[in-house]
Amino acid sequence: MSHDHGNILPSYLKVFFTLMALTLLTVAAAKLVHFPDVAFIPGYVLNITVGLAIAVVKVTAVMYIFMHLKFDNPMLRFFVYIPVFLFLVLGFALNFLEKWTYLH
Amino acid sequence: MSSALNLSHEPVTKIASGKLSMWAFLASELMFFSGFFGTFIVLRNSNYEVFKAGSEQLSWVLALVNTFILIGSSLTMAMAIYHLERHNTKQFRVFMGLSILGGFGFLIVKFFEYSAKWHHHLFPGQEEHTIFFSFYFLMTGFHAMHVIGGMIPMAYMLFRSYGKGGYPYPGKVETLGLYWHFVDLMWIFIFPALYLIFP
């Protein structure tokens, strides 16, 4: 806002191209890579984990640069971390634990 | 720079109240979508074959196009804010217009997707894949409503910028920008969840 971000336009473009590339990587990882089952974890759960991990990187880039979190008040950053962290925990945990429950 | 950016009236938080409220609203939105994602994951793992068969009916290519459109729209939104803060009204109009156009493009692709599903009798209440398509229409439907909800104030801001002195509240545009990026963020999760994760 009032604080000058210096010249932020190159960062915007960098984030944009990173997001495009990571989107293609998500598609490639889902369509081309088929993980084998590891112990009690089926391969497709690993596939989902990889997709989720790429999504986390994308989301972080959007929040830090597009949503200006990098330049914001640290307290606001802290507020934002909590729900985002819980959301990701939900995604990762359900993904594994749910399968675990059915197998045991 | 301008009055909207003066934070002297926020002595404790040093965050504009509109912006802080938007973040709080987005946190509640995240919880709203968490419900969908949570139930989706649980039901998918117990009905894997049904969900897989449903997902195979979707066109991930159209969804990929939509992903690119939304990311582009996010970029132009960020650029619009950048230019409004520097009082470049002309560039603000161009980038705000492009952002709205991105929203329209997204909805048009979505329309073609939905009508194809309708044409093939792929919607809740049918005999096959009904649980998957309940999720599909709920999640993408709510997301599309968010897109429409964002485009209305964006169109208003663009319209106002043709008045004397351009659009006067960069703070408000930044707050709306947060919302628009959030819509993009949710799509980043919905896209792989519905279209991609079934190998």
Interface residues (C-beta under 8 A of the other chain):
Chain A: M1 S2 I8 L9 Y12 L13 V15 F16 L19 M20 T23 T26 V27 A30 K31 H34 G43 Y44 N47 I48 G51 L52 I54 A55 K58 V59 V62 M63 I65 F66 M67 H68 D72 N73 M75 L76 F79 V80 I82 P83 V84 L86 F87 L90 G91 L94 N95 E98 K99 Y102
Chain B: M1 L5 N6 L7 T13 K14 I15 A16 K19 L20 W23 A24 A27 L30 M31 S34 F37 G38 I41 V42 N45 S46 Y48 W60 L64 T67 F68 I71 G72 S74 L75 M77 A78 M79 Y82 E85 P170 G171 E174 G177 L178 H181 F182 D184 L185 I188 F189 F191 P192 L196 I197 F198 P199
